[in-house]
Amino acid sequence: MNDYPDTSFLCAFYRKQDNTAEALAYRRSMTEPLCVTTLLVFEFRQAIRLQVWLHSQDKTKGYSQSEADQMLGDWESDIAAGHVTLIPTDVDAVLRMAEHLSDKHTALTGNRTLDILHIATAKHLSAKNFLSFDARQKKLAKAAGLKTPL
């Protein structure tokens, strides 16, 4: 596996945002399916649900249920077509890696739990590249030895 994405990449890929053109171009350059784990799938779906709730509270924030349904429909279609592949992980190994990354970096860089878990997952899966538009997460990914081509 060459590339492991985070939620910012998936959101940019499945909904028009500032980074969408870059996400689409990078995805077109990939020669293998986009590999994801159950943790990433959960965070992606949760992020969409949160945006729907935000929109229900204030129509200038988040996005509508119909946009969310479109995103999730496109996501499911890509899974069915084999463009996205769910891969298993050893959760204990990922947590050990995450603990190591947290111990070494969080006090200096302020990393968030799920960000550390995604980077630990990428390392556990021997990914070469970490796909993210989050500057702090990219900094940690580089410190962990991953390339951040975006």
WOBEL-V36986 format. One record per residue. N is the residue number from 0. RES is the residue in one small letter. SS is DSSP state (H for helix, E for strand, C for the rest). PHI is phi in whole degrees, -180 to 180 (* if undefined). OMEGA is omega in radians with two decimals (999 if undefined). Layout:
BEGIN
n-><N,N>
res-><RES,RES>
ss-><SS,SS>
phi-><PHI,PHI>
omega-><OMEGA,OMEGA>
END
This chain:
BEGIN
n-><0,1,2,3,4,5,6,7,8,9,10,11,12,13,14,15,16,17,18,19,20,21,22,23,24,25,26,27,28,29,30,31,32,33,34,35,36,37,38,39,40,41,42,43,44,45,46,47,48,49,50,51,52,53,54,55,56,57,58,59,60,61,62,63,64,65,66,67,68,69,70,71,72,73,74,75,76,77,78,79,80,81,82,83,84,85,86,87,88,89,90,91,92,93,94,95,96,97,98,99,100,101,102,103,104,105,106,107,108,109,110,111,112,113,114,115,116,117,118,119,120,121,122,123,124,125,126,127,128,129,130,131,132,133,134,135,136,137,138,139,140,141,142,143,144,145,146,147,148,149>
res-><m,n,d,y,p,d,t,s,f,l,c,a,f,y,r,k,q,d,n,t,a,e,a,l,a,y,r,r,s,m,t,e,p,l,c,v,t,t,l,l,v,f,e,f,r,q,a,i,r,l,q,v,w,l,h,s,q,d,k,t,k,g,y,s,q,s,e,a,d,q,m,l,g,d,w,e,s,d,i,a,a,g,h,v,t,l,i,p,t,d,v,d,a,v,l,r,m,a,e,h,l,s,d,k,h,t,a,l,t,g,n,r,t,l,d,i,l,h,i,a,t,a,k,h,l,s,a,k,n,f,l,s,f,d,a,r,q,k,k,l,a,k,a,a,g,l,k,t,p,l>
ss-><C,C,E,E,E,C,H,H,H,H,H,H,H,H,C,C,C,C,C,H,H,H,H,H,H,H,H,H,H,C,C,C,C,E,E,E,C,H,H,H,H,H,H,H,H,H,H,H,H,H,H,H,H,H,H,H,H,C,C,C,C,C,C,C,H,H,H,H,H,H,H,H,H,H,H,H,H,H,H,H,C,C,C,E,E,E,C,C,C,C,H,H,H,H,H,H,H,H,H,H,H,H,H,H,H,H,H,H,H,C,C,C,H,H,H,H,H,H,H,H,H,H,H,H,C,C,C,C,E,E,E,C,C,C,H,H,H,H,H,H,H,H,H,C,C,C,E,C,C,C>
phi-><*,-95,-123,-130,-92,-113,-65,-62,-67,-62,-63,-67,-74,-99,-150,-61,-143,-58,-98,-62,-59,-67,-64,-63,-64,-64,-61,-63,-79,-75,-105,-126,-61,-78,-92,-137,-118,-63,-62,-66,-60,-61,-64,-62,-64,-63,-61,-64,-61,-64,-64,-65,-63,-58,-65,-68,-86,-154,-63,-87,-119,60,-153,-73,-61,-65,-65,-61,-61,-64,-59,-67,-64,-64,-59,-63,-63,-67,-66,-61,-82,85,-77,-126,-124,-85,-118,-76,-134,-91,-59,-63,-65,-63,-65,-64,-65,-62,-60,-61,-63,-62,-60,-81,-122,-60,-62,-94,-123,69,-73,-91,-56,-66,-62,-63,-63,-66,-68,-61,-64,-59,-64,-59,-86,61,-68,-94,-119,-114,-97,-154,-111,-92,-60,-67,-67,-63,-62,-66,-59,-63,-63,-86,95,-96,-86,-127,-71,-98>
omega-><3.14,-2.96,3.02,-3.09,2.92,-3.08,3.14,3.09,-3.13,3.14,3.11,-3.14,-3.02,3.09,-3.11,3.12,3.14,-3.07,-3.05,-3.12,3.13,3.12,3.14,-3.13,3.14,-3.13,3.10,-3.13,-3.11,-3.12,-3.12,3.08,3.04,-3.09,3.14,3.10,3.13,3.09,3.14,3.11,3.11,-3.10,3.11,3.13,3.11,3.12,3.11,3.14,3.11,3.12,3.08,3.11,3.11,3.14,3.12,3.13,-3.08,-3.03,3.09,-3.12,3.06,3.08,-2.98,3.07,-3.14,3.05,3.12,3.12,3.12,3.12,-3.11,3.07,3.10,3.10,-3.13,3.08,3.13,3.07,-3.13,-3.12,-3.14,3.10,3.08,-3.10,3.07,-3.11,-3.13,3.06,3.03,-3.04,3.13,3.11,3.11,3.14,3.08,3.10,3.13,3.11,3.12,3.14,3.12,-3.12,-3.06,-2.93,-2.94,-3.12,-3.14,-2.98,3.06,-3.12,3.12,-3.04,-3.09,3.08,3.12,3.14,3.12,3.12,3.07,3.10,3.12,3.11,-3.14,-3.12,3.14,3.05,3.08,-3.06,3.06,-3.05,-3.09,3.00,-3.13,-3.03,-3.12,3.13,3.10,3.12,3.10,3.13,3.11,3.13,3.13,3.07,3.10,3.02,3.11,-3.01,-3.13,999>
END
